Amino acid sequence: MAEDHPASVPFEASLDGDRDAARTRHSLASAFLEEAEDDFSWDRLLPRDIAPEDWKRYEGYVAEILTALGMDLDTPGTRRTPERFLHALYESTSGYEGDPNLLTAFPTECRGGPDCRLSQVIEGPINFFALCEHHSLPFFGVAHVGYVPHESIIGISKLTRLVRLFSRRFTVQERMGVEIADTLVRVLEPHGVAVHLAATHLCTQMRGVKEESSKTWTSFWRGSYENEPPMREEFLQTVRLSRR
């Protein structure tokens, strides 16, 4: 993964017009105005534009593959299957386009003090669906995201949007968690970030070892969560309670 490079445009976000908030903080809004320095595409809109003639060509490829695998495409229920498959795949990978609703960040009561911090914020379970980049088969599950604010917060719904931004792609669970955690660090510069993912992978259930009941858990810690075990345990306890 490429190293982070901070944007050069000052952060400007305020609930009440307080211009003191417009100092040196970096936000999604500022990043949208800059040419990104790496391939970490959370911070810009990338609309995908597929020409109609390309869609038709892709449908032909899909039809050829499905027919080779044994599907009869000459029935009322399957004649439009290649078209529907492509549109479903396109919708399932919408995370590549970014999300304009992730632009908003707000100041907290902290005003520049390095030791000022608020209680941790935990959101979850957040349901997600992704496509494994190894086999293009789905993996799905729930995410819990926590962070300890410093000078900036984002709306609770934005945590759900952030998870879905990175899950609606061809990806792997390990990378998805890193992207969610590092994005929150870059956007908010909080004291700490925690991400916990639990997922079922169809690439291990439908094929390969065909393990029908296994799940994969991954946890990612940044900042205060790495060096403060009580805070980490409080986060994990919340995750455990949400499963009941």
Disulfide bonds with the S-S distance in Angstrom:
Cys110-Cys116 1.96
